[in-house]
Amino acid sequence: MSTLWTAAELREATGGACADDLAVSGVSIDTRTIEPGDLFVALRDARDGHDFVEQAFARGASAMVDRDMPGRVLRVADTLAGLTALGAAGRARMAGRVIAVTGSVGKTTTKEMLKRALGALGPAHASVASYNNQWGVPLTLARMPRDTAWAAIEIGMNHRHEIAPLSRLTRPHVVIVTAIGTAHIGHLGSQEAIADEKAEIAAGIEPGGIALLPQDSPFFERMAAVARSCGADVVGFGESPEASARMLNWRGTDAASEAEFALSGRHVTVRLEQPGKHMALNALAALAAIQAAGGDTGLAAAALSGFGAGAGRGEMRRIATPDGGTALLLDESYNASDSAIRAALAVLAAQKAKRRIAVLGDMRELGEFGPDLHRALAPDAARAADLVFACGPLMRHLFDALPAAAQGLHTEDAAGLAPLIAAALRDGDAVLVKGSLGMRMVQIIGALTNANVTGPKRNDE
């Protein structure tokens, strides 16, 4: 295994102390997935990572700690600050191009598209899962191999003034804002404030850098002003004739979509093994960013063709039903916002099925806007689904606003709803499962798939 960080580099980056032979091949914050040779960073969150240092040692790892402990340790003043410093050093030694992505919806999918497409251009590195916060971004940078030529870094937030410091740490050459929605509006107070915060992904942009912004958004000019104030050149993407990166045509089926893009005059066609216009727009943003970073869009588009969403983010698979048949599961269980739910409902509506069933959990962090935003989804749900099941106190507002014929069942949580949905499915159904991460909609996915899954299982428990 190759050395990611030598002892001298660890000391120089963090200001910490360690033995001269403490070379590491990886960086981890989770002893459940740690590998021999990793550096385990003992962060404090719901649990104190220092309580798991002995487990890390037992698995052949060393540890970054901020208290005196025996063993193979890198002793620092503060482990989060130490991880952040190591991330900054990882970025400083990287000579390639960095693309950073944020947005109210679509940022993880766009990052995954970037990862796939950039891999065709050279050694590529990207955030794992949704590692996009104050520890996820530096962890991603600290894990970046020395020879990385292309990097895709996801940056998120749930409060004001969180994105700019992460952008300055990342120092991107190109940034993307996928869309502005209502996610976290309970903390930020308005979509205008969300737009301002998202646009600050340009705060750390490298000289001559480019900000790709959604031209069709009513907040485009507002975000453009913020990005320009950070020194970025602004490029719009979308369906608008004014967009420099424009989607010319989109054709969708119940299982795939094909789109034609004009990227600064160059025409590119991409076929995705995933339905939905929103997926095509994510692909447009990814390819436009690669072009802005100086990459070969032809190679990138060819690599992106065939892209399909992962578990929890739109993956489609066949599952067994109690009556001995099969149903189509649309697994959108990872997270939810109102725009994302509408997009997912549109995909459900396009499915050829005997019954279309929507299973919806609460959207979180909406504050006083929560009841109205949930209630406003009822017409979309009624149009897309023959039957709607819901869980959570906020989804009660949507459920009560549905026509009686569309009302399935409502429960307070996903655990209570899971066995009821599993028992209600019939041969030929198509079922969408979507809700905020905190609603643990994965419990419903588990009840539906059980041991009768066609395709990869998900195990987040």
N, C-alpha and C positions, 0 to 999 in steps of 0.2 A: 504494500500500500504506500502511496506517495505521501510525503510530508506536506501538510497544509501550513503549519506554523512551527517554526523552530523555537527553542527556548529563548534565544536572543530576541527573536521577533515578538514573542509574547511579552517579554519584559519591556521592550521598547514601546510597543503599542499601548500597553495598559499601565505602565509604571509599577507593575507588580513584581513580586519576587518568586522565583522558582528554581528548581535544580537545573543544572546545565543540560541534562539529558531528557528534558520534558518536551520532546517533539510530539505533535499531535497530527492526526490525519483527518479529523472532523471536529465539529462543534455541535453540542446537543444541549437541550434543556429538559429532556424527558428520558428518565432511566428505563422506561418500558421499551424504547426503541434504540437505545444507545448501543454503539458498536465498540469492540476493542480498538483502542487507539484514539477514541474521541476525547474531547475536553468537555466535561459536564459543567455547565454554568449554573451555580446554585442560586437561582433567582428566588425572590420572595413574592408570592402571590397569595392565592387561597391557602397554599401550604408553603412552608419554608423549605426551599431546595436543599438547605444544609442537612435536613433530616434524611436525605436520600443519597448523600455522598458515599456512604459505605456500600450502597447498592451499586453505585457507579464504579467504585473500585473493584467490586466483585465481578463486574462485567468487563474488566480490563481497561477501564477509562481512568483518566486523571480528572481533576476538578478545579474550577475557578471558585474561590471562596473569599469571604471578607471577614473571617474570624480565624483565629489560630486553630489549626487542625493538623493531626499527623497524616502522613501519606503523601502521595504524588499530587501536590496542590500548586496552583498559581494563586498566591495570596495577593489580593487587591484591596483597595479601600472600600469599594462598593461594587457588587457584582453587576448590577444593571449598568452602572457607569463604565465598568470594565468591558462588558459586552459591547456597549456603544462605541468605546474607543477601539476595540478590535474590529468592529464593523467599519469604522472610519479608515483604519489601516488597510483593510481588505479592499475598500474602494480606491484608496490612494495608489495602491500598487497595480491596479487593473488598468491596462492600456487600451482596452476596447471601448465599445459604445454602450451606453446605458439608456434604456427606455423605462420611464416610470409611468404607472397608470393608476388612476383613481376614478371615482364616479359613484353615484348613488346606486346604480345597478349595472351589472355587466363587467365589473372590473376584474373579477377573478377569471371569468371565461375569456376575456380579452387577453389577460396575462397568459393563460394557458395556450391561446392561439399564438401569441408571440413566441412562447417557448418552443412550440412545434415548428413554426416557420423559421425562427432564428437558428434552430438546430441544423437547417440545411445550408446555412451560410458559414458556419464555423463553430468552434467550441462555445456553447451557450449555457447560461445559468439563469435560474428563475426562482422566485419565491415558491416555497412549498405550501400547498393548500391555500389558506387565507392568512398567511403570516404577514400582516400588514400594519402592525401597531408599533408601540414604542420598544418592544423587544423583538417583534417579528422582523422588522426591517433590518436592524443591526445584526440579527442572527443570520439573515439571508446574505448580507454583505460579508460577514465573518466566515461564512462557509464557501465563499466564491473561490474557485480554483485560480491559481496563478495565471494560467494560460487562457482565461476567459476572454473571448472576443466580443461576445454579445450578452447583455444581461437585461432581463425583464423583471422589474421590481414593482410589486403592488404596494400602494400606500393607502391606508384607510384612516377613518376618524369617527368619533362620536361626540366630540365637543369641539368648540372653537379653538383655533390656534394650535392644533395638533399636527397638521399636515406640513406646515412650513419647516419645522425643525427636522422632520424626516426627509424632506426634499433636500435640505442643505447637507444632510448626512449622505444622501444618495448621489448628489451632484449629477443629475441626468442630462443627457444631450437632447432628448426628446421627451415630452410629457404628453399624456392623454387624459382628458376628462371625458368619460364615456357618456354620461347623462346626468341631469340634475332631477332628482325626485324629492320625495318627502322623508326618506330614511333619516332618522335622528332629528327630525324637526322639533321633537319635544325638548331637545337640548339646545338647539340653535335658534328656534323661534320663528323662522321663516325660510322659504325657499331662496330668497335673496341672500340670506346669511349662509345658507348651504352652498350656493354658487360662489360666493366670495371665498369661503373656506376651500372648496375644491380647486378653485383657480390658483390658490397658493401653492399648488404642487410645482408651480414654476419658480418658487422662491429660491431654490438652489440650483437653477438651471445653469449649465456651462455657457460661456460666451458663444454667441451665435446660435444658441439653442432654439428649438421650435416647440410651440405649444399647439397641440391638435385639440380643437374644441368642437362640440356638436353645433353645427351651423343652424340646425333646425330648432334649437332650444331658444325659448324666449329670453334666456339669460346669456345668450352668446356675447352680445356687446359688453355686458357687465363683466363677464369672465375675461374677455379679450383685454379690457382696460387693466384688470389686475395683472394678467400675464405679461402685458407690455411693460407695466411698471416694474416688473421683476427682470426685465431685459430680454424677454422672449419675443421671437417673431411668431405671429399667429397664423395658423392654417385651419380653415373650417372643413369639416367632413359631414356628410349626410346626403339627403335627397334634394336639398335646395339647389337651384341652378347657380347660386352664388358660391357654393362650396367648391374649393379647389380639389378636394378628394370627394368624388360624387358617386353615389350609387345610381347607375343609369337604368338598370332593370333588375327585377327580382321575381323569381318564379318559385313557388313553394308547393310541396305536397304534404301528405300527412307524416312523412318520415324524413324528408330531406329538403334542401333548398339550393338554388343556384342563383348567383348574382353576377352582374357585370359592373365593373367599377371603372371610372376614369380617374387616374392618379396623375394629376398635373399633365394631362393630355395622353398618358399611356393607358390603353385599355387592357384590363385583366379580368378573367372570368374564374370564379371559384365555386366549387360544388361542396356543400357541407352535408354530412350525414346527420343532420339535425334540422328540424323544421323551425320556422319562425323568422320574420323579417328582422327582429331584434338581433338574432344571431348573425345575420348577414351584415348588419351595421357594425357589430363588434369586429367582424373580419375586415371590414373596410378600415376601421380605425387602426387595427393592427398592421395592415399592409401599408397604409399611409404613413404610419410611424416608422416602419422599416425603410420606406423610401426616403423619409426626412433624415434618417440616420445614415443614409448612404448605402443601404443594402440593395441587393438585387431583388426587385419585386417579382420578377418572373420565377426565380427559384423559390422565393418565399411563398408565392401563390400556389405553385405546384405542390409544395410540402403541406400547405394548409388544406388543400383539397382532400376531402374525406374526413375532416375533423368532426368528431362527435362529442357531445357534452359528457361529463363524468357523473358519478353517483352523487345524488343530492342537487345536481345543477342541470337537470333536464334529461338525464339518462332515460332511455326507453327500453323496456324489457318485458318479456312474456312471463306471466306467473300463473300458477294453478289456481283454480276456483273450487269452492266446496262441492259444486255439482259435477265435477269431473272434467270441466272444460278449461279454457285459458282466458285470461284477460290481459290487456296492455296496461302496464304501469308506467306513468310519467313521474319520475322521481325528482321533484323540485324541493326536497325536504330541507335543504341546507339553510335557506334564509328567505326573507320576503319583504317586499315593499309594495305600495299600491301599483306602481308602473310594472314591476316584475310579475305581480299576480295577474294583471291584465294581459301581459304578454303570454304568460303560461296558459291562461284561459283561452286565448286565441289559438294556441297549439292544440289544446284539448278539443276545441270546436272543430278543428280540421280533421280529427280522427274519424275513420270509418268504424263505427261501433254500434252495437245494439242499444247500449246506454252509455252516456257520458256522465261520469261521476266526479265531482270536485270535492276534495277533502282539504279544508282550509283551517289553518291555525292563526292565532293573533299575530299582527305586526307589532313589534315592540318599539319603545322609545319615541312615541308620537305625542306624548303629553296631552294637553287639552284638545289637540286635533284628532286624537285617536277614534272616538266614537263616530264622528262625521266621515273620516277617511274610510273606515270599515263599512259604514252604511252605504257610501257612494259606490262601493264595488258590487252591490247587489244586482243592479241591472246587467252588468257584464257576466256575473256568475249565472244568472238566470238564462241569458242568451246562450252561453257556452255549454251548460250542464243540464242534464235531465234531472239530476238529483244532487243536492249539496249537503255534505256533512261538515260540521264545524266544531271547533273546540276553542276554549278560552273566553274570558269575559268580554273582550272587545269584539270577537267574532259573533257574539250574540246579537250585536246591532245589525250585522249583515244578515244573519239567519232570520231574524224577525222581519226584515224588509223583503224577504223573498216571497214569491207566490207560494201558496200552501202546497201546490203540487210538486214544487221543487225542494221542499224542506225534507231532508232526511232526518238526521238527529243532531242535537247539540249536546256536548259535554263540557265540563270545566277544564279538562286537560286531555292530552294526547293518549295517556295511558288508559283512560276510561273509554276513549273512542276506538282504540286500536282493535280490540276483539270484535266490536260491533261491525266495523268496516269489513274485517276479514270474513265474517259470517254472511255479510250482505252481498258480496260479489257474485256475479253470475257469468257464465260463458258468454264471450263476445263483448264484455264491458271494456271501457277505457277509463282508467281512474288516475286523476291528478292528485298528488299530495304536496302541499306547499304551506309553509309557515315560517315564522322567525326561529332562529336557532334555539333560543331559549324555550320555545314551546316543545322541543324534543320530538318533532314530527318523525324522526328516525325510528321511534318506537312503533309508529304505524307501518313504516316500511318493513320493519322486522316482522310484524304480525302478518303482513301480506305475503312476504317472501318465504319466511320460515325456512323449511328445507326444500322448498319446491321452486327454486329460482332457476330461470333460464338466463344465464349471464352471470357477471361477477356479483358476489354478495358485498354488502357494506357492513362494517362492524365498527361503529363509533362508540360503542358502550364501554 
